[in-house]
Amino acid sequence: MIDFTVKVQSKYLNSILKLLLFIGLGYALYKQVFTNTDVKDALQTLKSNLIHGRGWFIIVVVLSIFNWSIEAAKWRYLVRKFEHISFFRSIIGILFGISFSLFTPNRLGEYGGRVLVLTHHRLIAIVSTLVGSYSQIVVNMSIGGLACLIYLWVYVDLHAYLWLAVLFIYILLSTFLFISFFNLEVVSVVFKKYSIFKKIAPYTEIIGQYNSKDLKRLLAYSSFRYGTYCLQFLLLLKVFRTGVHWVDGLVLIPNVFFIQGILPTMAILDISLRGQIALQIIGKYASGEMIDIIAASVVLWFVNLIVPAILGGIFAIFYKFSRGNNHS
């Protein structure tokens, strides 16, 4: 009788999750892809530039696969503390996470989507995923901040005293990010100390299991992802013949990502904003049409977010979700 009840509940869970994903993903794609003029213009511009830039674009697509493979390896490394999963199942989890992230504020659905491929300890897995996300923030902000310093020194006529002030802020920010990252176990201690966090505390204990070696490896994974993403954007600027020099691109692109990263917004709603930020930072150093810079930003977003999200939706149709086990 119990087995029958579990099977019925599992069946309903599968149906509800698939319906939720289908409706949410369908609405998100309709709202931001099929009715978005920026996306239509970007894809049309891409089509006309593929004659000369198809080689670069193929590399961009391959790098997208490499990018999410790195993230899958990183997530698999994180969850290995409590569940061993195959690399393929990790990839599926990443795709599910991307799909759910499209229609949730600040991509929060990414955490819930990933853990659906796990058979137990899902709440602990969410905490582990947050550790991985923080490693990416540390890399993004530290490299982006450094690029910002270079930009202000080389490209902007900024007074030396103001630049030194920015440098001081950068040092403080970077120091805080790295010290906090390598002392994340403090979070677990704080949650144990106060009774208000009593129910959450058991799930945060996983943080203390990541030693210095683990955290350094997470930063390495995150750095590879960041470098891959920057290279993709740089190649797309070549595909669209923007005329941006390689050296300029290496400084300007991290600045674009830095500004995009500090603006909280729903992943599916920020495409136009992303394009405008890229235009403001890169536009004056480009010799091509301004629309080409926006198109490069849109295509980067499309290749790295929309295509994987669609794949995640397709896999979800055939995937059998389980109730899982949240016990620590």
Contacts in CASP RR format, 6 or more apart in sequence:
PFRMAT RR
TARGET T0000
AUTHOR 0000-0000-0000
METHOD contacts of the structure
MODEL  1
MIDFTVKVQSKYLNSILKLLLFIGLGYALYKQVFTNTDVKDALQTLKSNL
IHGRGWFIIVVVLSIFNWSIEAAKWRYLVRKFEHISFFRSIIGILFGISF
SLFTPNRLGEYGGRVLVLTHHRLIAIVSTLVGSYSQIVVNMSIGGLACLI
YLWVYVDLHAYLWLAVLFIYILLSTFLFISFFNLEVVSVVFKKYSIFKKI
APYTEIIGQYNSKDLKRLLAYSSFRYGTYCLQFLLLLKVFRTGVHWVDGL
VLIPNVFFIQGILPTMAILDISLRGQIALQIIGKYASGEMIDIIAASVVL
WFVNLIVPAILGGIFAIFYKFSRGNNHS
6 323 0 8 1.000
9 323 0 8 1.000
10 320 0 8 1.000
10 321 0 8 1.000
10 322 0 8 1.000
10 323 0 8 1.000
13 321 0 8 1.000
13 322 0 8 1.000
13 323 0 8 1.000
14 320 0 8 1.000
14 321 0 8 1.000
17 116 0 8 1.000
17 316 0 8 1.000
17 321 0 8 1.000
18 316 0 8 1.000
18 317 0 8 1.000
18 321 0 8 1.000
21 96 0 8 1.000
21 99 0 8 1.000
21 100 0 8 1.000
21 313 0 8 1.000
21 316 0 8 1.000
22 313 0 8 1.000
24 102 0 8 1.000
24 103 0 8 1.000
25 99 0 8 1.000
25 102 0 8 1.000
25 103 0 8 1.000
25 309 0 8 1.000
25 310 0 8 1.000
25 313 0 8 1.000
27 103 0 8 1.000
28 102 0 8 1.000
28 103 0 8 1.000
28 268 0 8 1.000
28 309 0 8 1.000
29 102 0 8 1.000
29 306 0 8 1.000
29 309 0 8 1.000
29 310 0 8 1.000
31 268 0 8 1.000
32 39 0 8 1.000
32 268 0 8 1.000
32 269 0 8 1.000
32 271 0 8 1.000
33 39 0 8 1.000
33 302 0 8 1.000
33 306 0 8 1.000
36 271 0 8 1.000
36 272 0 8 1.000
38 271 0 8 1.000
38 272 0 8 1.000
38 275 0 8 1.000
38 294 0 8 1.000
38 298 0 8 1.000
39 271 0 8 1.000
39 298 0 8 1.000
39 302 0 8 1.000
41 291 0 8 1.000
41 294 0 8 1.000
41 295 0 8 1.000
41 298 0 8 1.000
42 294 0 8 1.000
42 295 0 8 1.000
42 298 0 8 1.000
42 299 0 8 1.000
42 302 0 8 1.000
43 299 0 8 1.000
43 302 0 8 1.000
45 240 0 8 1.000
45 291 0 8 1.000
45 292 0 8 1.000
45 295 0 8 1.000
46 57 0 8 1.000
46 239 0 8 1.000
46 240 0 8 1.000
46 295 0 8 1.000
46 299 0 8 1.000
49 239 0 8 1.000
49 240 0 8 1.000
49 241 0 8 1.000
50 57 0 8 1.000
50 239 0 8 1.000
52 241 0 8 1.000
53 238 0 8 1.000
53 239 0 8 1.000
56 235 0 8 1.000
56 236 0 8 1.000
56 238 0 8 1.000
56 239 0 8 1.000
57 235 0 8 1.000
57 236 0 8 1.000
57 239 0 8 1.000
59 235 0 8 1.000
60 232 0 8 1.000
60 235 0 8 1.000
60 236 0 8 1.000
60 239 0 8 1.000
60 299 0 8 1.000
60 300 0 8 1.000
60 303 0 8 1.000
61 303 0 8 1.000
63 228 0 8 1.000
63 231 0 8 1.000
63 232 0 8 1.000
63 235 0 8 1.000
64 232 0 8 1.000
64 303 0 8 1.000
64 304 0 8 1.000
64 307 0 8 1.000
64 308 0 8 1.000
66 228 0 8 1.000
67 225 0 8 1.000
67 228 0 8 1.000
67 229 0 8 1.000
67 232 0 8 1.000
67 304 0 8 1.000
68 91 0 8 1.000
68 94 0 8 1.000
68 95 0 8 1.000
68 98 0 8 1.000
68 304 0 8 1.000
68 308 0 8 1.000
69 91 0 8 1.000
70 221 0 8 1.000
70 224 0 8 1.000
70 225 0 8 1.000
70 228 0 8 1.000
71 94 0 8 1.000
71 221 0 8 1.000
71 225 0 8 1.000
72 87 0 8 1.000
72 90 0 8 1.000
72 91 0 8 1.000
72 93 0 8 1.000
72 94 0 8 1.000
73 87 0 8 1.000
73 90 0 8 1.000
73 221 0 8 1.000
74 132 0 8 1.000
74 135 0 8 1.000
74 218 0 8 1.000
74 221 0 8 1.000
74 222 0 8 1.000
74 225 0 8 1.000
75 90 0 8 1.000
75 93 0 8 1.000
75 94 0 8 1.000
75 114 0 8 1.000
75 129 0 8 1.000
75 132 0 8 1.000
76 85 0 8 1.000
76 87 0 8 1.000
76 90 0 8 1.000
77 214 0 8 1.000
77 217 0 8 1.000
77 218 0 8 1.000
77 221 0 8 1.000
78 128 0 8 1.000
78 129 0 8 1.000
78 131 0 8 1.000
78 132 0 8 1.000
78 210 0 8 1.000
78 218 0 8 1.000
79 85 0 8 1.000
79 90 0 8 1.000
79 118 0 8 1.000
79 125 0 8 1.000
79 128 0 8 1.000
81 128 0 8 1.000
81 206 0 8 1.000
81 209 0 8 1.000
81 210 0 8 1.000
82 120 0 8 1.000
82 121 0 8 1.000
82 124 0 8 1.000
82 125 0 8 1.000
82 128 0 8 1.000
82 206 0 8 1.000
83 118 0 8 1.000
83 119 0 8 1.000
83 120 0 8 1.000
83 121 0 8 1.000
83 125 0 8 1.000
85 117 0 8 1.000
85 118 0 8 1.000
89 117 0 8 1.000
90 117 0 8 1.000
92 117 0 8 1.000
92 312 0 8 1.000
92 315 0 8 1.000
92 319 0 8 1.000
93 113 0 8 1.000
93 114 0 8 1.000
93 116 0 8 1.000
93 117 0 8 1.000
94 114 0 8 1.000
94 308 0 8 1.000
95 308 0 8 1.000
95 309 0 8 1.000
95 311 0 8 1.000
95 312 0 8 1.000
95 313 0 8 1.000
95 315 0 8 1.000
96 113 0 8 1.000
96 114 0 8 1.000
96 116 0 8 1.000
96 117 0 8 1.000
96 312 0 8 1.000
96 313 0 8 1.000
96 315 0 8 1.000
96 316 0 8 1.000
96 319 0 8 1.000
97 109 0 8 1.000
97 110 0 8 1.000
97 111 0 8 1.000
97 112 0 8 1.000
97 113 0 8 1.000
97 114 0 8 1.000
97 312 0 8 1.000
98 110 0 8 1.000
98 305 0 8 1.000
98 308 0 8 1.000
98 309 0 8 1.000
98 312 0 8 1.000
99 113 0 8 1.000
99 308 0 8 1.000
99 309 0 8 1.000
99 310 0 8 1.000
99 312 0 8 1.000
99 313 0 8 1.000
99 316 0 8 1.000
100 109 0 8 1.000
100 110 0 8 1.000
100 112 0 8 1.000
100 113 0 8 1.000
101 107 0 8 1.000
101 108 0 8 1.000
101 109 0 8 1.000
101 110 0 8 1.000
101 267 0 8 1.000
101 309 0 8 1.000
102 267 0 8 1.000
102 268 0 8 1.000
102 305 0 8 1.000
102 306 0 8 1.000
102 309 0 8 1.000
103 266 0 8 1.000
103 268 0 8 1.000
104 110 0 8 1.000
104 266 0 8 1.000
105 266 0 8 1.000
106 264 0 8 1.000
106 265 0 8 1.000
106 266 0 8 1.000
106 267 0 8 1.000
107 266 0 8 1.000
107 267 0 8 1.000
110 129 0 8 1.000
111 126 0 8 1.000
111 129 0 8 1.000
111 130 0 8 1.000
112 122 0 8 1.000
112 126 0 8 1.000
114 125 0 8 1.000
114 129 0 8 1.000
115 122 0 8 1.000
115 125 0 8 1.000
115 126 0 8 1.000
115 129 0 8 1.000
116 122 0 8 1.000
116 321 0 8 1.000
117 319 0 8 1.000
118 125 0 8 1.000
118 324 0 8 1.000
119 322 0 8 1.000
119 324 0 8 1.000
119 325 0 8 1.000
120 324 0 8 1.000
120 325 0 8 1.000
120 326 0 8 1.000
120 327 0 8 1.000
121 325 0 8 1.000
121 326 0 8 1.000
121 327 0 8 1.000
121 328 0 8 1.000
122 324 0 8 1.000
122 325 0 8 1.000
122 326 0 8 1.000
123 203 0 8 1.000
123 326 0 8 1.000
124 203 0 8 1.000
124 206 0 8 1.000
124 326 0 8 1.000
124 328 0 8 1.000
126 203 0 8 1.000
127 203 0 8 1.000
127 204 0 8 1.000
127 206 0 8 1.000
127 207 0 8 1.000
128 206 0 8 1.000
131 184 0 8 1.000
131 207 0 8 1.000
131 210 0 8 1.000
131 218 0 8 1.000
132 218 0 8 1.000
132 222 0 8 1.000
134 181 0 8 1.000
134 184 0 8 1.000
135 181 0 8 1.000
135 215 0 8 1.000
135 218 0 8 1.000
135 219 0 8 1.000
135 221 0 8 1.000
135 222 0 8 1.000
136 222 0 8 1.000
136 225 0 8 1.000
136 226 0 8 1.000
137 177 0 8 1.000
138 177 0 8 1.000
138 178 0 8 1.000
138 181 0 8 1.000
138 219 0 8 1.000
138 222 0 8 1.000
139 219 0 8 1.000
139 222 0 8 1.000
139 223 0 8 1.000
139 225 0 8 1.000
139 226 0 8 1.000
140 222 0 8 1.000
140 226 0 8 1.000
140 257 0 8 1.000
140 258 0 8 1.000
140 261 0 8 1.000
141 173 0 8 1.000
141 174 0 8 1.000
141 177 0 8 1.000
141 258 0 8 1.000
142 174 0 8 1.000
142 177 0 8 1.000
142 178 0 8 1.000
143 223 0 8 1.000
143 226 0 8 1.000
143 254 0 8 1.000
144 254 0 8 1.000
144 255 0 8 1.000
144 257 0 8 1.000
144 258 0 8 1.000
145 170 0 8 1.000
145 173 0 8 1.000
145 174 0 8 1.000
145 254 0 8 1.000
145 258 0 8 1.000
146 170 0 8 1.000
146 254 0 8 1.000
147 251 0 8 1.000
147 252 0 8 1.000
147 253 0 8 1.000
147 254 0 8 1.000
147 255 0 8 1.000
147 258 0 8 1.000
148 166 0 8 1.000
148 170 0 8 1.000
148 254 0 8 1.000
148 255 0 8 1.000
148 258 0 8 1.000
149 163 0 8 1.000
149 166 0 8 1.000
149 167 0 8 1.000
149 170 0 8 1.000
150 251 0 8 1.000
151 251 0 8 1.000
151 252 0 8 1.000
151 255 0 8 1.000
152 158 0 8 1.000
152 163 0 8 1.000
152 166 0 8 1.000
153 163 0 8 1.000
154 251 0 8 1.000
155 251 0 8 1.000
155 285 0 8 1.000
158 166 0 8 1.000
181 215 0 8 1.000
181 219 0 8 1.000
182 212 0 8 1.000
182 215 0 8 1.000
184 207 0 8 1.000
184 208 0 8 1.000
184 210 0 8 1.000
184 215 0 8 1.000
185 207 0 8 1.000
185 208 0 8 1.000
187 204 0 8 1.000
187 207 0 8 1.000
188 201 0 8 1.000
188 204 0 8 1.000
188 205 0 8 1.000
188 207 0 8 1.000
188 208 0 8 1.000
190 197 0 8 1.000
191 197 0 8 1.000
191 200 0 8 1.000
191 201 0 8 1.000
191 204 0 8 1.000
192 201 0 8 1.000
197 204 0 8 1.000
202 328 0 8 1.000
203 328 0 8 1.000
205 328 0 8 1.000
210 218 0 8 1.000
226 257 0 8 1.000
229 257 0 8 1.000
229 300 0 8 1.000
229 304 0 8 1.000
230 250 0 8 1.000
230 253 0 8 1.000
230 254 0 8 1.000
230 257 0 8 1.000
232 300 0 8 1.000
232 303 0 8 1.000
232 304 0 8 1.000
233 253 0 8 1.000
233 256 0 8 1.000
233 296 0 8 1.000
233 297 0 8 1.000
233 300 0 8 1.000
234 246 0 8 1.000
234 249 0 8 1.000
234 250 0 8 1.000
234 253 0 8 1.000
236 296 0 8 1.000
236 299 0 8 1.000
236 300 0 8 1.000
237 243 0 8 1.000
237 244 0 8 1.000
237 249 0 8 1.000
237 282 0 8 1.000
237 286 0 8 1.000
237 293 0 8 1.000
237 296 0 8 1.000
239 296 0 8 1.000
239 299 0 8 1.000
240 292 0 8 1.000
240 293 0 8 1.000
240 295 0 8 1.000
240 296 0 8 1.000
241 288 0 8 1.000
241 292 0 8 1.000
242 282 0 8 1.000
242 286 0 8 1.000
242 287 0 8 1.000
242 288 0 8 1.000
242 292 0 8 1.000
242 293 0 8 1.000
242 296 0 8 1.000
243 286 0 8 1.000
243 287 0 8 1.000
243 288 0 8 1.000
244 252 0 8 1.000
244 282 0 8 1.000
244 285 0 8 1.000
244 286 0 8 1.000
245 285 0 8 1.000
248 285 0 8 1.000
249 282 0 8 1.000
249 285 0 8 1.000
252 281 0 8 1.000
252 282 0 8 1.000
252 285 0 8 1.000
253 282 0 8 1.000
255 281 0 8 1.000
256 277 0 8 1.000
256 278 0 8 1.000
256 281 0 8 1.000
256 282 0 8 1.000
256 297 0 8 1.000
259 277 0 8 1.000
259 281 0 8 1.000
260 270 0 8 1.000
260 273 0 8 1.000
260 274 0 8 1.000
260 277 0 8 1.000
263 270 0 8 1.000
263 273 0 8 1.000
265 273 0 8 1.000
267 305 0 8 1.000
271 298 0 8 1.000
271 301 0 8 1.000
274 297 0 8 1.000
274 298 0 8 1.000
274 301 0 8 1.000
275 293 0 8 1.000
275 294 0 8 1.000
275 297 0 8 1.000
275 298 0 8 1.000
276 294 0 8 1.000
277 297 0 8 1.000
278 293 0 8 1.000
278 294 0 8 1.000
278 296 0 8 1.000
278 297 0 8 1.000
279 290 0 8 1.000
279 293 0 8 1.000
279 294 0 8 1.000
279 297 0 8 1.000
282 293 0 8 1.000
283 290 0 8 1.000
283 293 0 8 1.000
286 292 0 8 1.000
286 293 0 8 1.000
END
